[in-house]
Amino acid sequence: MGGRRVIELAAKPVAVEMTAISKRFGGVHALREVSFTVCSGEIHALLGENGAGKSTILKILRGVQAPDSGTIAIGGEVLGHLTPKLARQKGIGMIFQEMSLVPTLTVAQNIFLASEPLTPAGLIDDRNMERRSAEIFASMGVEINPSALVADLSTGQQQLTEIAKALSQNAAVLVLDEPTSALTAGEVDILFDLLRRLRAEGKAIVYVSHRMDEIFRIADHATVLRDGRLINSRPIADYSLPTLIADIMGKATRDLSEFTTASTAQDEIILKVEHLSSKLRKGGDVSFSLRRGEVLGIAGLLGAGRSRLARMLFGLEPIAGGTITLRGQTTTIGSAKQATELGIGLVPEDRRRQGLVLPHSIQDNIELPILGRLGSTPFVDLFKSRSTTDELIKRLAIKTASREAAANSLSGGNQQKIVIGKWLATDPDILIMDEPTAGIDIGSKGEVLRLVRELAADGKSIIFISSELAELIAVSDRIAVMSGGRLSEPLDKAELTGTTGDAAELRAEQKLQLIVQQGGNHG
């Protein structure tokens, strides 16, 4: 029967064939002669770590970027160069991770945005749009009111509206990028039922996700990219979870051992969290303890709730239930100001929007959380402000000509150092770092990792949230996994770097990935 299945898949018409695609950005090879073939009536998973080349090949397929070399054929027609308009005309539909819908417009208006049907008088025909939208939803097997405002829809309904928008343009190839990261389990079931229906109708579906359980549940075929190269492309039935992880991550160890130091964790528990849940999302239940001088790493998939935990601990998101015990005293944290006064700092996930006032100077940014310490009058003690800023610039090796330089004039790595520096200026006992190395160069990443261990040695307690598993293993004393708003029991790093457990054949980074995919279950 398995042989018949392979023959059936091979006989399906090819919807997209990308052959020997290469793309460089300066000296960086984003893609090296990658070939990618998707058949009609197939759900094809495109997999790889961040930076593997997935986004680049999809941008080329959408016509947003042009390849340096290679060919693209859609429906058997070889196309020299795609543009976004031509890609749409040829039936390529993209459903974005960050949705492209306009919240103040109705569902129907979004579906037909820029392609609105007109009345004989040349006016937009809203009634026709709503009727055709209802027909599309009916064909999808879902019920969504075409006249409803998008802002009033659930995240799952918005995702389905994105798909309806692509189908309204007669898309034959649908590309879904991390479509379930913000969906409930019920919404995921609805989405998967729809994808199976579209597959049966002959649509070609490219599915991008870091959630391996979804891949095994929904995909027919998987193509794995790593470091811009094609690693493997075969039926998903040929994979097991460990072998798929091994293909995605490779055998070469990312040696970050230079940033590993002996644990400085003390016996004193500085923070204890029990059964913490958010008012903004149901299902959360977080418990853990943090010792003085400890680095607690938190891993997890996109949408697992890691950043939500950081926001709750820093008073940016209301808490529905649970207790927080700080230095032995039960406390509530209702605002960022209160969190700061309690000795907690937060390096947020998005430094440009949440961590910095970009047009302002380095000094202005570092002043913000410590204004109360810079003078009892309405005027800032400039001498104290300048000396504090200069000390942090020196300590963190921020590359700048002056403390007066605007934050947006610096590199991403130096911007991140400013964010870290402004919270170090508050002299926190606990520093929460959410994706602190995202989007910065290799050298700056190393400096951040080294700083984390130095802070722990100074008695600071660090909650280190990261998608980079090698970094978590390098700097953490213990690592916990977030899944569905719940935190697993932390495991000591020795449990990963040792040779015991059901994944003994995998190196530490792969073991941790396996635990992440299993939702924190490492029993």
Wavefront OBJ file of the C-alpha trace (Angstrom):
o trace
v 0.000 0.000 0.000
v 2.908 2.340 0.796
v 4.256 1.777 -2.707
v 0.909 2.722 -4.263
v 0.892 5.904 -2.182
v 4.318 6.937 -3.532
v 3.157 6.279 -7.099
v 0.028 8.373 -6.517
v 2.084 11.304 -5.234
v 4.571 11.048 -8.092
v 1.744 11.087 -10.644
v 0.324 14.383 -9.408
v 0.924 17.423 -11.626
v 3.728 19.736 -10.564
v 2.387 23.107 -9.421
v 5.703 24.827 -8.639
v 9.204 23.811 -9.658
v 12.121 25.928 -8.486
v 15.428 24.611 -9.813
v 18.963 25.442 -8.588
v 17.921 28.730 -6.979
v 20.791 30.799 -5.592
v 20.677 34.146 -3.803
v 23.351 36.251 -2.138
v 23.085 39.318 0.057
v 26.552 40.842 0.010
v 28.908 38.123 1.180
v 26.120 35.987 2.659
v 24.809 33.006 0.654
v 21.110 32.928 1.568
v 20.446 30.115 -0.929
v 22.889 27.805 -2.701
v 21.391 26.006 -5.712
v 18.235 24.995 -3.884
v 15.586 23.030 -5.770
v 12.022 22.933 -4.448
v 9.098 21.126 -6.102
v 5.472 21.213 -4.930
v 2.705 19.131 -6.510
v -0.980 19.912 -6.812
v -3.092 18.071 -4.260
v -0.225 18.015 -1.773
v 0.584 19.646 1.567
v 4.327 20.230 1.440
v 6.192 21.264 4.604
v 9.125 23.645 4.168
v 11.348 23.276 7.227
v 14.521 24.692 8.696
v 15.860 26.764 11.559
v 15.863 30.564 11.519
v 18.301 31.645 8.812
v 18.030 28.375 6.881
v 16.718 30.144 3.748
v 12.962 29.503 4.000
v 11.940 33.157 3.922
v 14.248 33.911 0.993
v 12.915 31.138 -1.233
v 9.317 32.133 -0.420
v 10.058 35.795 -1.206
v 11.456 34.671 -4.560
v 8.312 32.609 -5.196
v 6.158 35.657 -4.374
v 8.213 37.849 -6.704
v 9.429 40.118 -3.912
v 13.059 39.171 -4.568
v 14.786 37.968 -7.722
v 17.135 34.961 -7.651
v 20.749 35.419 -8.740
v 20.463 32.187 -10.716
v 18.096 29.276 -11.242
v 14.693 28.822 -12.875
v 11.080 28.947 -11.716
v 8.210 27.126 -13.406
v 4.582 27.509 -12.324
v 2.108 25.062 -13.789
v 4.786 23.940 -16.239
v 5.430 27.486 -17.538
v 9.025 28.651 -17.076
v 9.122 32.262 -15.925
v 12.235 34.387 -16.226
v 11.403 36.737 -13.383
v 8.430 36.979 -11.065
v 6.904 40.178 -9.756
v 4.323 40.244 -6.930
v 1.616 41.034 -9.490
v 2.683 38.236 -11.845
v 2.932 35.756 -8.962
v -0.673 36.546 -7.988
v -1.786 36.205 -11.609
v -0.109 32.795 -11.786
v -2.013 31.627 -8.704
v 0.484 32.076 -5.860
v -1.351 33.031 -2.656
v 0.526 33.940 0.539
v -1.021 33.762 4.018
v 1.265 35.740 6.285
v 2.350 35.018 9.851
v 1.705 38.703 10.619
v -1.672 39.085 9.006
v -2.145 41.664 6.260
v -5.803 42.403 6.990
v -7.097 45.924 7.679
v -8.928 45.712 11.030
v -11.232 48.701 10.386
v -12.654 47.198 7.167
v -15.237 44.429 6.890
v -14.361 40.847 6.058
v -15.668 41.228 2.491
v -13.815 44.514 1.968
v -10.574 42.815 3.035
v -11.120 39.806 0.801
v -11.568 41.983 -2.283
v -9.194 44.787 -1.306
v -7.645 46.296 -4.476
v -9.870 44.062 -6.657
v -13.328 45.310 -5.696
v -16.268 44.496 -8.015
v -17.980 47.610 -9.364
v -21.578 48.536 -10.144
v -22.521 49.725 -13.676
v -22.157 53.254 -12.287
v -18.532 52.575 -11.353
v -19.102 52.404 -7.597
v -17.851 49.633 -5.332
v -20.492 46.906 -5.190
v -20.541 45.992 -1.467
v -23.528 43.652 -1.856
v -21.739 41.693 -4.588
v -18.583 41.497 -2.464
v -20.505 40.132 0.504
v -22.342 37.582 -1.668
v -19.118 36.338 -3.272
v -17.362 36.266 0.116
v -20.191 34.137 1.536
v -19.794 31.759 -1.419
v -16.049 31.435 -0.767
v -16.606 30.710 2.930
v -19.287 28.164 2.027
v -16.839 26.409 -0.319
v -14.312 26.402 2.539
v -16.870 24.864 4.889
v -16.637 27.660 7.470
v -19.104 30.238 8.731
v -17.871 33.830 8.937
v -20.073 36.918 8.513
v -18.769 38.858 5.460
v -20.150 42.139 6.850
v -18.371 41.806 10.226
v -15.419 44.048 11.020
v -12.110 42.178 10.964
v -11.245 43.753 14.333
v -14.163 41.816 15.866
v -12.989 38.409 14.601
v -11.027 35.850 16.588
v -7.449 35.160 15.491
v -8.579 31.900 13.890
v -11.338 33.650 11.918
v -8.812 36.239 10.733
v -6.535 33.433 9.547
v -9.435 31.862 7.608
v -10.247 35.278 6.112
v -6.644 35.500 4.873
v -7.143 32.167 3.123
v -10.463 33.337 1.648
v -8.660 36.421 0.321
v -6.120 34.211 -1.459
v -8.866 31.957 -2.845
v -10.747 35.003 -4.164
v -7.724 35.581 -6.409
v -7.989 32.011 -7.763
v -4.855 30.888 -5.955
v -3.706 27.413 -6.978
v -0.723 27.459 -4.616
v -1.235 28.539 -0.990
v 1.763 29.374 1.194
v 1.101 29.416 4.954
v 3.839 30.820 7.206
v 3.511 29.717 10.873
v -0.299 29.825 10.572
v -1.109 28.334 13.984
v 1.208 30.339 16.259
v -1.700 32.317 17.766
v -4.552 29.817 17.292
v -6.408 27.763 19.898
v -6.505 23.975 19.567
v -10.062 24.175 18.214
v -9.058 26.781 15.622
v -6.128 24.597 14.541
v -8.553 21.697 13.964
v -10.766 23.935 11.781
v -7.746 25.144 9.802
v -6.455 21.603 9.239
v -9.882 20.386 8.102
v -9.899 23.235 5.568
v -6.365 22.459 4.343
v -7.317 18.806 3.791
v -10.394 19.926 1.843
v -8.294 22.273 -0.314
v -5.763 19.487 -0.903
v -8.571 17.199 -2.080
v -9.624 19.947 -4.512
v -6.148 19.890 -6.040
v -4.587 22.933 -4.382
v -0.857 22.874 -3.708
v -0.111 23.964 -0.134
v 3.283 25.015 1.213
v 3.248 24.819 5.012
v 5.965 26.486 7.097
v 6.071 25.699 10.815
v 8.443 24.990 13.684
v 5.845 22.710 15.279
v 6.829 19.194 14.334
v 3.636 17.639 15.716
v 1.677 19.677 13.157
v 4.003 18.618 10.354
v 3.441 14.927 11.064
v -0.289 15.547 11.401
v -0.931 17.533 8.217
v 1.957 17.248 5.712
v 2.451 14.737 2.887
v 6.020 15.716 2.033
v 8.844 17.654 3.717
v 11.718 19.673 2.311
v 14.471 20.651 4.758
v 16.823 23.590 4.272
v 19.885 24.316 6.376
v 22.336 27.202 5.962
v 20.909 27.998 2.529
v 21.276 24.457 1.190
v 18.800 21.713 0.363
v 19.330 18.937 2.910
v 16.524 16.523 2.103
v 13.124 16.270 0.414
v 11.020 13.173 0.966
v 7.601 11.900 2.099
v 6.853 12.741 5.718
v 6.130 9.042 6.321
v 9.860 8.403 5.837
v 10.683 10.563 8.869
v 10.504 10.070 12.617
v 10.699 13.041 14.980
v 14.383 12.405 15.896
v 15.459 11.949 12.248
v 13.583 15.087 11.154
v 15.207 17.115 13.942
v 18.607 15.707 12.935
v 18.068 16.869 9.326
v 16.905 20.331 10.416
v 19.711 20.918 12.916
v 22.573 18.951 11.406
v 25.340 17.067 13.123
v 27.836 19.896 13.555
v 27.755 21.291 17.083
v 27.584 25.050 17.475
v 30.386 25.338 19.970
v 29.387 27.996 22.455
v 31.251 26.336 25.312
v 33.476 29.400 25.695
v 30.483 31.165 27.264
v 29.819 28.357 29.721
v 31.070 28.978 33.260
v 30.611 27.120 36.503
v 27.221 27.673 38.091
v 27.103 30.570 40.549
v 23.573 29.762 41.735
v 23.178 30.150 45.485
v 20.762 28.350 47.802
v 18.617 31.459 48.357
v 15.396 31.410 46.317
v 14.867 35.013 45.266
v 11.708 34.446 43.208
v 9.022 31.781 43.479
v 6.063 31.701 41.092
v 3.101 29.383 41.684
v 0.239 28.697 39.252
v 0.523 32.046 37.485
v -2.046 32.719 34.734
v -2.918 35.683 32.522
v -6.227 37.507 32.233
v -5.605 37.898 28.493
v -5.246 34.225 27.611
v -6.839 31.145 29.122
v -5.010 27.949 29.953
v -1.835 29.306 31.501
v -0.374 27.738 34.625
v 3.234 28.658 35.401
v 5.228 27.581 38.446
v 8.988 27.831 38.981
v 11.649 29.052 41.374
v 14.698 31.202 40.671
v 17.782 31.236 42.872
v 20.145 34.135 43.427
v 22.978 34.053 40.882
v 21.131 31.569 38.652
v 20.435 31.705 34.917
v 17.093 30.013 34.218
v 16.664 29.385 30.495
v 13.192 29.190 28.984
v 12.677 27.470 25.641
v 9.482 26.984 23.643
v 7.831 27.330 20.269
v 6.393 30.515 18.807
v 3.160 31.368 20.619
v 3.903 29.098 23.599
v 3.567 31.973 26.079
v 7.201 32.826 26.897
v 6.886 36.572 26.236
v 3.529 36.596 28.035
v 5.276 35.268 31.147
v 7.900 38.015 30.873
v 5.191 40.682 30.575
v 3.259 39.322 33.575
v 6.372 39.296 35.766
v 7.118 42.881 34.739
v 3.599 44.183 35.348
v 2.768 44.724 31.671
v 0.036 42.095 31.492
v -2.699 41.568 34.095
v -2.515 38.404 36.167
v -5.662 36.303 36.630
v -4.399 34.032 39.371
v -1.409 32.563 41.146
v 1.169 33.935 43.560
v 4.527 35.658 43.227
v 6.915 35.425 46.163
v 9.886 37.807 45.981
v 12.682 37.556 48.577
v 10.358 35.512 50.774
v 7.469 37.991 50.637
v 4.271 37.398 48.626
v 3.744 40.370 46.343
v 1.670 41.661 43.447
v 3.156 43.367 40.403
v 0.688 45.736 38.790
v 2.921 47.963 36.677
v 6.372 48.277 35.144
v 7.146 51.047 37.646
v 6.341 48.723 40.541
v 8.392 45.913 38.999
v 11.363 48.259 38.671
v 11.005 49.361 42.296
v 10.972 45.686 43.305
v 14.307 45.146 41.559
v 13.117 43.549 38.295
v 14.255 44.626 34.828
v 13.017 43.519 31.393
v 14.937 43.436 28.126
v 11.919 43.065 25.788
v 11.664 40.916 22.665
v 11.302 43.881 20.277
v 13.999 46.373 21.226
v 13.072 48.907 18.532
v 9.411 49.239 19.483
v 9.457 48.274 23.163
v 12.982 48.850 24.425
v 14.159 52.153 22.997
v 13.089 55.667 22.068
v 15.019 55.463 18.806
v 15.359 59.171 17.900
v 16.683 59.982 21.395
v 20.270 59.763 22.556
v 21.966 56.914 24.382
v 21.958 59.068 27.518
v 18.229 59.843 27.233
v 17.388 56.153 26.904
v 19.521 55.122 29.872
v 17.990 57.907 31.987
v 14.404 56.752 31.508
v 14.095 54.017 34.174
v 16.259 55.878 36.725
v 14.890 59.435 36.562
v 13.898 59.230 40.226
v 17.529 58.619 41.173
v 18.877 61.483 39.080
v 17.546 64.298 41.224
v 14.724 65.144 43.608
v 13.784 68.263 41.641
v 12.073 68.370 38.226
v 15.564 68.739 36.757
v 17.896 65.824 36.026
v 21.312 65.760 37.683
v 23.273 65.936 34.440
v 26.604 65.042 36.045
v 25.161 61.846 37.531
v 23.349 61.023 34.266
v 26.466 61.508 32.145
v 28.711 59.534 34.474
v 26.180 56.672 34.644
v 25.890 56.621 30.842
v 29.659 56.782 30.297
v 30.213 53.955 32.772
v 27.707 51.711 30.972
v 29.083 52.583 27.524
v 32.492 51.476 28.766
v 31.250 48.396 30.617
v 29.173 47.119 27.693
v 31.635 48.254 24.990
v 28.936 50.210 23.173
v 30.490 51.442 19.919
v 29.570 55.108 19.666
v 31.309 58.433 19.172
v 29.287 60.062 21.919
v 26.672 59.499 24.599
v 24.642 62.068 22.644
v 24.383 59.810 19.569
v 20.805 58.838 18.664
v 19.933 55.215 19.361
v 18.781 54.701 15.775
v 22.249 55.644 14.488
v 23.792 52.555 16.075
v 23.930 48.941 14.908
v 21.397 46.396 16.174
v 23.941 44.888 18.545
v 24.791 48.255 20.087
v 21.106 49.151 20.367
v 20.582 45.948 22.318
v 23.441 46.894 24.625
v 21.673 50.207 25.369
v 18.500 48.321 26.352
v 20.502 46.031 28.630
v 22.448 49.005 29.975
v 19.409 51.052 30.938
v 18.128 48.167 33.094
v 21.546 47.520 34.596
v 21.463 51.184 35.652
v 18.529 50.293 37.942
v 20.753 47.691 39.660
v 18.098 44.936 39.454
v 18.206 41.701 41.409
v 16.327 39.931 38.597
v 16.821 40.611 34.884
v 14.362 39.077 32.403
v 15.884 38.854 28.911
v 13.448 38.020 26.101
v 15.249 36.935 22.888
v 18.253 39.132 23.799
v 20.392 38.043 20.826
v 17.728 38.256 18.094
v 18.796 40.262 15.054
v 22.302 41.133 16.210
v 25.685 40.182 14.755
v 27.760 37.227 15.918
v 30.232 39.371 17.832
v 27.505 41.180 19.774
v 25.789 37.863 20.530
v 28.966 36.619 22.131
v 29.260 39.783 24.214
v 25.651 39.408 25.433
v 26.171 35.747 26.391
v 29.391 36.563 28.226
v 27.622 39.409 30.062
v 24.842 37.053 31.199
v 27.334 34.809 32.948
v 29.156 37.812 34.453
v 25.896 39.158 35.876
v 25.099 35.783 37.404
v 28.572 35.712 38.978
v 27.772 39.136 40.479
v 24.701 37.639 42.168
v 22.085 38.748 39.643
v 19.348 36.273 38.748
v 18.564 35.958 35.039
v 15.498 34.607 33.232
v 16.882 33.972 29.735
v 14.187 33.410 27.087
v 15.510 32.331 23.701
v 14.682 30.389 20.543
v 18.401 29.732 20.045
v 18.823 26.395 21.790
v 22.610 26.380 21.624
v 22.664 29.699 23.501
v 20.269 28.398 26.146
v 22.479 25.381 26.740
v 25.633 27.523 26.874
v 24.520 30.099 29.455
v 21.737 28.459 31.500
v 22.075 26.575 34.767
v 18.614 25.039 34.321
v 16.230 25.036 31.367
v 12.423 24.844 31.367
v 10.146 24.499 28.332
v 7.001 26.571 27.806
v 4.121 24.898 25.974
v 0.519 26.075 25.804
v 1.053 28.627 28.562
v 2.480 26.018 30.946
v 6.067 25.641 32.094
v 7.718 22.252 32.459
v 9.779 21.278 35.471
v 13.246 22.772 34.800
v 16.018 20.307 34.042
v 19.668 20.775 34.922
v 21.976 21.374 31.998
v 23.861 18.194 32.914
v 20.758 16.220 31.913
v 21.183 17.516 28.362
v 24.944 17.329 28.118
v 25.021 13.826 29.647
v 24.335 10.640 27.690
v 21.177 9.343 29.360
v 17.541 9.481 28.261
v 15.455 8.367 25.312
v 17.363 10.645 22.933
v 20.868 9.591 23.916
v 21.958 9.400 20.283
v 21.319 13.102 19.808
v 23.623 15.855 20.982
v 22.461 18.320 23.648
v 20.941 20.849 21.253
v 18.971 18.150 19.473
v 17.853 16.651 22.770
v 16.483 20.021 23.835
v 14.707 20.443 20.496
v 13.108 17.036 20.969
v 11.897 18.077 24.445
v 10.552 21.380 23.059
v 8.627 19.529 20.348
v 7.219 17.159 22.950
v 5.895 20.109 24.955
v 8.455 19.903 27.745
v 8.036 16.198 28.455
v 11.485 14.849 29.238
v 10.514 11.983 31.491
l 1 2 3 4 5 6 7 8 9 10 11 12 13 14 15 16 17 18 19 20 21 22 23 24 25 26 27 28 29 30 31 32 33 34 35 36 37 38 39 40 41 42 43 44 45 46 47 48 49 50 51 52 53 54 55 56 57 58 59 60 61 62 63 64 65 66 67 68 69 70 71 72 73 74 75 76 77 78 79 80 81 82 83 84 85 86 87 88 89 90 91 92 93 94 95 96 97 98 99 100 101 102 103 104 105 106 107 108 109 110 111 112 113 114 115 116 117 118 119 120 121 122 123 124 125 126 127 128 129 130 131 132 133 134 135 136 137 138 139 140 141 142 143 144 145 146 147 148 149 150 151 152 153 154 155 156 157 158 159 160 161 162 163 164 165 166 167 168 169 170 171 172 173 174 175 176 177 178 179 180 181 182 183 184 185 186 187 188 189 190 191 192 193 194 195 196 197 198 199 200 201 202 203 204 205 206 207 208 209 210 211 212 213 214 215 216 217 218 219 220 221 222 223 224 225 226 227 228 229 230 231 232 233 234 235 236 237 238 239 240 241 242 243 244 245 246 247 248 249 250 251 252 253 254 255 256 257 258 259 260 261 262 263 264 265 266 267 268 269 270 271 272 273 274 275 276 277 278 279 280 281 282 283 284 285 286 287 288 289 290 291 292 293 294 295 296 297 298 299 300 301 302 303 304 305 306 307 308 309 310 311 312 313 314 315 316 317 318 319 320 321 322 323 324 325 326 327 328 329 330 331 332 333 334 335 336 337 338 339 340 341 342 343 344 345 346 347 348 349 350 351 352 353 354 355 356 357 358 359 360 361 362 363 364 365 366 367 368 369 370 371 372 373 374 375 376 377 378 379 380 381 382 383 384 385 386 387 388 389 390 391 392 393 394 395 396 397 398 399 400 401 402 403 404 405 406 407 408 409 410 411 412 413 414 415 416 417 418 419 420 421 422 423 424 425 426 427 428 429 430 431 432 433 434 435 436 437 438 439 440 441 442 443 444 445 446 447 448 449 450 451 452 453 454 455 456 457 458 459 460 461 462 463 464 465 466 467 468 469 470 471 472 473 474 475 476 477 478 479 480 481 482 483 484 485 486 487 488 489 490 491 492 493 494 495 496 497 498 499 500 501 502 503 504 505 506 507 508 509 510 511 512 513 514 515 516 517 518 519 520 521 522 523
